[in-house]
Amino acid sequence: MGFTRACALTDVDETGALHVEIGDVPIAIVRTEGEVFAIHDVCSHAEVALSEGDVDGTTIECWLHGSCFDLRSGKPTGMPATTSVPVYPVRIEGADVYVDASTALTEPEET
């Protein structure tokens, strides 16, 4: 699949998340602290969209039960989640965000 345009950079709030789908992969594009991250948009605990949660630094919090995930690694940093979620490579070209949804930088693992 390779890198695919996910959205315009301006579509993502300065400290927020945007749900996109690349093929059949749900992805949360997150902009925070001057960086852009792409994380699987499904909480490993409750299977709800992480993009609807809050972003604090490099952490995204699931809105339903409060599970937190590191945007760089996908690892859970707050209970009740114990399984990480995939994160994907991001590339910014001009004003657009590109994501390689076929190459997870991390694979789900239980912590």
Legacy VTK file of the C-alpha trace (Angstrom):
# vtk DataFile Version 3.0
C-alpha trace
ASCII
DATASET POLYDATA
POINTS 111 float
0.000 0.000 0.000
2.758 2.475 0.921
2.172 6.049 1.987
-1.342 7.311 1.282
-2.695 10.813 1.751
-4.730 10.746 4.961
-5.785 14.404 5.274
-4.656 17.990 5.090
-2.545 19.076 8.049
-5.051 21.862 8.717
-7.818 19.246 9.161
-6.253 18.237 12.490
-6.572 20.590 15.471
-3.307 21.713 17.098
-3.881 19.351 20.031
-6.475 16.968 18.716
-7.281 13.875 16.740
-9.032 13.176 13.459
-10.526 9.846 12.384
-9.570 8.671 8.892
-9.708 5.347 7.117
-7.014 4.138 4.785
-8.342 1.109 2.997
-10.138 -0.719 5.773
-7.775 0.483 8.532
-9.240 3.010 11.016
-6.562 5.522 12.018
-6.473 8.470 14.396
-4.275 11.263 13.080
-3.075 13.161 16.137
-1.343 16.518 16.227
0.403 17.511 19.436
3.576 19.259 20.570
4.443 20.145 16.966
4.361 16.522 15.785
1.860 14.365 13.918
1.177 10.749 14.881
-0.935 7.963 13.409
-2.359 5.360 15.777
-4.905 2.608 15.228
-8.256 4.218 15.984
-9.642 1.380 18.082
-9.066 1.092 21.827
-7.697 -2.352 22.663
-9.841 -2.497 25.791
-13.311 -1.434 24.663
-13.107 -1.235 20.858
-14.219 2.392 20.592
-12.611 5.212 18.607
-9.546 6.704 20.274
-9.937 9.779 18.063
-12.921 10.779 20.196
-10.748 10.910 23.324
-8.483 13.577 24.792
-4.885 14.261 23.843
-2.356 15.293 26.488
1.218 15.582 25.308
2.075 12.323 23.580
-0.780 10.433 25.224
-4.293 9.793 23.942
-7.016 8.806 26.396
-9.984 6.644 25.455
-13.200 8.492 26.204
-15.100 5.432 27.443
-13.040 3.926 30.278
-9.978 6.174 30.428
-7.365 3.838 28.978
-4.315 5.825 27.871
-1.887 5.045 25.042
1.513 6.450 24.114
1.243 7.940 20.621
4.863 6.999 19.823
4.682 3.325 20.746
0.985 2.447 21.044
1.660 0.970 24.477
-0.965 1.426 27.174
0.082 3.907 29.852
-3.106 3.773 31.889
-5.510 1.030 32.839
-7.775 -0.706 32.081
-6.089 -1.429 28.712
-3.247 -3.950 28.829
-2.709 -4.489 25.096
-0.940 -1.984 22.864
-2.360 -0.710 19.567
-0.429 -0.309 16.307
1.135 3.001 15.343
1.977 3.837 11.746
4.657 5.863 9.929
3.699 9.454 9.107
5.146 11.753 6.497
4.239 15.409 5.939
4.480 16.614 2.357
3.606 20.248 1.845
0.272 20.757 3.594
-0.745 17.079 3.550
-0.399 14.175 5.982
0.553 10.784 4.529
0.371 7.504 6.451
1.628 4.036 5.606
-1.199 1.913 7.018
0.387 -1.277 5.709
3.447 -0.916 7.936
2.753 -0.894 11.659
5.732 0.475 13.581
4.558 -1.536 16.551
2.456 -4.649 16.787
-0.186 -5.211 19.446
1.274 -6.823 22.523
0.092 -7.346 26.033
1.938 -5.511 28.783
LINES 1 112
111 0 1 2 3 4 5 6 7 8 9 10 11 12 13 14 15 16 17 18 19 20 21 22 23 24 25 26 27 28 29 30 31 32 33 34 35 36 37 38 39 40 41 42 43 44 45 46 47 48 49 50 51 52 53 54 55 56 57 58 59 60 61 62 63 64 65 66 67 68 69 70 71 72 73 74 75 76 77 78 79 80 81 82 83 84 85 86 87 88 89 90 91 92 93 94 95 96 97 98 99 100 101 102 103 104 105 106 107 108 109 110
